[in-house]
Amino acid sequence: MTRKLFWDDPYRTRLDTRIAAVDGDEVALEATIFYALSGGQESDAGTIGRFDVLEARKDGREIRYRLAPGHGLVPGDAVAVAIDWQRRYRLMRLHFAAEIVLELVMHRLPGIRKVGAHIAADKARIDFAWDEPLTPLLPELAERAMTIVVADTVILSGFSDEAAERRFWEIPGLARVPCGGTHLRRAGEIGALTLKRRNTGKGKERIEIALVDA
Protein backbone atom coordinates (compact mmCIF):
# COMPACT_ATOMS: atom_id res chain seq x y z
CA MET A 1 0.00 0.00 0.00
CA THR A 2 1.36 3.38 -1.03
CA ARG A 3 2.18 5.67 1.91
CA LYS A 4 0.19 8.85 1.28
CA LEU A 5 2.47 11.60 2.49
CA PHE A 6 0.25 14.38 1.10
CA TRP A 7 -1.77 13.91 4.30
CA ASP A 8 1.28 14.15 6.57
CA ASP A 9 2.56 17.30 4.88
CA PRO A 10 0.37 18.82 2.12
CA TYR A 11 2.99 21.57 1.66
CA ARG A 12 5.68 19.15 0.50
CA THR A 13 6.50 19.42 -3.20
CA ARG A 14 9.30 16.87 -3.79
CA LEU A 15 9.88 13.28 -2.72
CA ASP A 16 12.46 10.57 -3.43
CA THR A 17 10.79 7.16 -3.49
CA ARG A 18 10.71 3.91 -5.49
CA ILE A 19 8.40 2.28 -8.00
CA ALA A 20 6.25 -0.30 -6.21
CA ALA A 21 4.43 -1.80 -9.21
CA VAL A 22 4.11 -1.41 -12.97
CA ASP A 23 1.14 -2.33 -15.16
CA GLY A 24 1.73 -1.13 -18.70
CA ASP A 25 1.64 2.66 -18.72
CA GLU A 26 0.59 2.80 -15.06
CA VAL A 27 2.85 2.76 -12.03
CA ALA A 28 2.35 2.70 -8.27
CA LEU A 29 4.79 4.20 -5.77
CA GLU A 30 6.07 3.08 -2.39
CA ALA A 31 5.24 6.58 -1.09
CA THR A 32 3.63 9.58 -2.72
CA ILE A 33 2.92 13.29 -2.38
CA PHE A 34 0.89 13.29 -5.63
CA TYR A 35 -2.84 13.62 -4.89
CA ALA A 36 -5.36 11.85 -7.16
CA LEU A 37 -8.86 13.11 -7.98
CA SER A 38 -11.11 12.41 -5.00
CA GLY A 39 -14.05 14.06 -3.28
CA GLY A 40 -14.32 16.60 -6.08
CA GLN A 41 -10.74 17.88 -5.65
CA GLU A 42 -8.80 17.58 -8.91
CA SER A 43 -5.49 15.71 -9.14
CA ASP A 44 -2.12 17.37 -8.75
CA ALA A 45 0.06 18.00 -11.79
CA GLY A 46 3.72 17.03 -11.87
CA THR A 47 6.27 14.38 -12.71
CA ILE A 48 7.51 10.97 -11.66
CA GLY A 49 11.13 10.56 -12.63
CA ARG A 50 11.48 12.50 -15.88
CA PHE A 51 7.93 11.67 -16.99
CA ASP A 52 4.82 13.85 -16.81
CA VAL A 53 1.93 12.25 -14.95
CA LEU A 54 -0.89 12.06 -17.51
CA GLU A 55 -3.47 10.80 -15.04
CA ALA A 56 -3.62 10.05 -11.32
CA ARG A 57 -6.50 7.82 -10.25
CA LYS A 58 -7.66 6.01 -7.15
CA ASP A 59 -7.92 2.23 -7.37
CA GLY A 60 -9.55 1.24 -4.12
CA ARG A 61 -7.12 2.55 -1.51
CA GLU A 62 -4.21 2.46 -3.96
CA ILE A 63 -3.21 5.25 -6.36
CA ARG A 64 -2.17 4.55 -9.97
CA TYR A 65 -0.24 7.02 -12.11
CA ARG A 66 -0.40 6.87 -15.91
CA LEU A 67 2.79 7.88 -17.70
CA ALA A 68 3.69 8.08 -21.39
CA PRO A 69 4.00 4.71 -23.16
CA GLY A 70 7.50 3.31 -23.14
CA HIS A 71 8.53 4.86 -19.83
CA GLY A 72 10.71 1.83 -19.07
CA LEU A 73 10.30 1.98 -15.29
CA VAL A 74 10.34 -1.27 -13.32
CA PRO A 75 9.57 -2.11 -9.68
CA GLY A 76 12.39 -1.02 -7.40
CA ASP A 77 13.55 1.90 -9.56
CA ALA A 78 14.40 5.03 -7.60
CA VAL A 79 12.42 8.06 -8.78
CA ALA A 80 11.95 11.67 -7.77
CA VAL A 81 8.34 12.89 -7.53
CA ALA A 82 7.62 16.59 -8.00
CA ILE A 83 4.29 18.41 -7.99
CA ASP A 84 3.26 21.79 -9.37
CA TRP A 85 3.10 23.76 -6.13
CA GLN A 86 1.19 26.74 -7.50
CA ARG A 87 -1.58 24.42 -8.67
CA ARG A 88 -1.59 22.42 -5.41
CA TYR A 89 -1.79 25.53 -3.26
CA ARG A 90 -4.66 27.02 -5.28
CA LEU A 91 -6.51 23.70 -5.03
CA MET A 92 -5.97 23.69 -1.26
CA ARG A 93 -7.18 27.28 -0.88
CA LEU A 94 -10.24 26.79 -3.09
CA HIS A 95 -11.02 23.45 -1.48
CA PHE A 96 -11.16 24.96 1.95
CA ALA A 97 -13.03 28.05 0.79
CA ALA A 98 -15.66 25.68 -0.61
CA GLU A 99 -15.73 23.70 2.64
CA ILE A 100 -16.40 26.86 4.65
CA VAL A 101 -19.11 28.08 2.27
CA LEU A 102 -20.76 24.66 2.35
CA GLU A 103 -20.90 24.63 6.14
CA LEU A 104 -22.31 28.16 6.22
CA VAL A 105 -25.03 27.27 3.70
CA MET A 106 -25.98 24.09 5.58
CA HIS A 107 -26.30 26.02 8.85
CA ARG A 108 -28.22 28.89 7.22
CA LEU A 109 -30.68 26.70 5.30
CA PRO A 110 -31.61 23.56 7.24
CA GLY A 111 -32.90 20.95 4.83
CA ILE A 112 -30.81 22.05 1.85
CA ARG A 113 -28.93 19.17 0.23
CA LYS A 114 -25.55 19.16 -1.48
CA VAL A 115 -25.73 17.22 -4.75
CA GLY A 116 -22.29 17.86 -6.20
CA ALA A 117 -18.98 19.69 -5.88
CA HIS A 118 -15.83 20.25 -7.89
CA ILE A 119 -12.58 21.98 -7.00
CA ALA A 120 -10.34 23.07 -9.87
CA ALA A 121 -7.35 25.40 -9.83
CA ASP A 122 -9.34 28.38 -11.18
CA LYS A 123 -12.56 28.05 -9.18
CA ALA A 124 -14.67 25.74 -7.03
CA ARG A 125 -18.36 25.00 -7.23
CA ILE A 126 -20.98 23.47 -4.97
CA ASP A 127 -24.35 22.26 -6.28
CA PHE A 128 -27.44 22.16 -4.09
CA ALA A 129 -30.94 20.74 -4.44
CA TRP A 130 -32.98 23.89 -3.69
CA ASP A 131 -35.99 25.53 -5.29
CA GLU A 132 -35.20 29.19 -4.63
CA PRO A 133 -32.36 31.39 -5.92
CA LEU A 134 -29.45 31.62 -3.46
CA THR A 135 -28.45 35.04 -4.80
CA PRO A 136 -29.94 37.05 -1.89
CA LEU A 137 -27.81 35.05 0.58
CA LEU A 138 -24.47 35.55 -1.18
CA PRO A 139 -23.47 38.83 0.54
CA GLU A 140 -24.17 37.31 3.96
CA LEU A 141 -22.30 34.11 3.12
CA ALA A 142 -19.32 36.04 1.75
CA GLU A 143 -19.18 38.25 4.85
CA ARG A 144 -19.34 35.31 7.25
CA ALA A 145 -16.73 33.39 5.27
CA MET A 146 -14.37 36.36 5.33
CA THR A 147 -14.85 36.67 9.09
CA ILE A 148 -13.42 33.16 9.42
CA VAL A 149 -10.60 33.93 6.97
CA VAL A 150 -9.63 37.20 8.66
CA ALA A 151 -9.63 35.48 12.07
CA ASP A 152 -6.96 33.17 10.60
CA THR A 153 -8.42 30.25 12.51
CA VAL A 154 -6.29 27.12 12.93
CA ILE A 155 -7.51 24.19 10.81
CA LEU A 156 -7.10 20.80 12.44
CA SER A 157 -6.97 17.62 10.36
CA GLY A 158 -6.26 13.99 11.05
CA PHE A 159 -7.57 10.43 10.97
CA SER A 160 -10.90 9.45 12.45
CA ASP A 161 -10.09 5.85 11.43
CA GLU A 162 -6.49 5.40 10.26
CA ALA A 163 -6.90 1.74 9.25
CA ALA A 164 -9.76 2.68 6.91
CA GLU A 165 -8.04 5.94 5.80
CA ARG A 166 -10.98 8.04 6.98
CA ARG A 167 -9.95 11.61 7.68
CA PHE A 168 -11.50 14.86 8.86
CA TRP A 169 -10.92 18.58 9.13
CA GLU A 170 -12.06 20.70 12.04
CA ILE A 171 -12.39 24.36 12.88
CA PRO A 172 -13.29 24.50 16.56
CA GLY A 173 -16.65 26.17 17.02
CA LEU A 174 -17.59 25.80 13.34
CA ALA A 175 -17.60 22.16 12.29
CA ARG A 176 -15.82 18.81 12.20
CA VAL A 177 -16.23 17.32 8.73
CA PRO A 178 -15.17 13.99 7.15
CA CYS A 179 -12.80 14.80 4.27
CA GLY A 180 -9.76 13.15 2.70
CA GLY A 181 -8.43 16.15 0.77
CA THR A 182 -5.29 18.23 1.29
CA HIS A 183 -5.95 20.92 3.88
CA LEU A 184 -4.49 24.29 4.79
CA ARG A 185 -3.00 24.90 8.22
CA ARG A 186 -4.85 28.18 8.77
CA ALA A 187 -7.98 29.77 7.33
CA GLY A 188 -6.17 33.04 6.60
CA GLU A 189 -4.29 31.36 3.76
CA ILE A 190 -7.48 31.38 1.67
CA GLY A 191 -7.37 35.13 1.19
CA ALA A 192 -10.18 37.21 -0.31
CA LEU A 193 -12.80 35.33 -2.30
CA THR A 194 -15.90 35.96 -4.39
CA LEU A 195 -19.17 34.06 -4.63
CA LYS A 196 -21.43 33.80 -7.67
CA ARG A 197 -24.75 32.03 -8.14
CA ARG A 198 -25.53 29.92 -11.21
CA ASN A 199 -28.87 28.43 -12.16
CA THR A 200 -28.14 25.01 -13.61
CA GLY A 201 -31.72 23.80 -13.90
CA LYS A 202 -35.04 23.58 -12.09
CA GLY A 203 -34.60 22.73 -8.43
CA LYS A 204 -30.82 23.08 -8.56
CA GLU A 205 -28.62 25.96 -7.39
CA ARG A 206 -24.88 26.36 -7.84
CA ILE A 207 -22.46 28.58 -5.92
CA GLU A 208 -19.14 29.27 -7.62
CA ILE A 209 -16.17 30.33 -5.49
CA ALA A 210 -13.12 32.14 -6.86
CA LEU A 211 -10.00 33.68 -5.32
CA VAL A 212 -9.58 37.42 -5.75
CA ASP A 213 -5.85 37.05 -6.52
CA ALA A 214 -6.56 34.84 -9.57
SULHUZI-V720245 format. One line per field, one symbol per residue. burial: # if it has 16 or more other C-alpha atoms within 10 Angstrom, else .. Layout:
# SULHUZI-V720245
burial=???
This chain:
# SULHUZI-V720245
burial=...#.##..######.######..#############..##########..##.###.....#####.....#....##.###.#.################.##........#..#####.########...#...#..##..##.##..##.#.###.......#####.......#################.#......########...
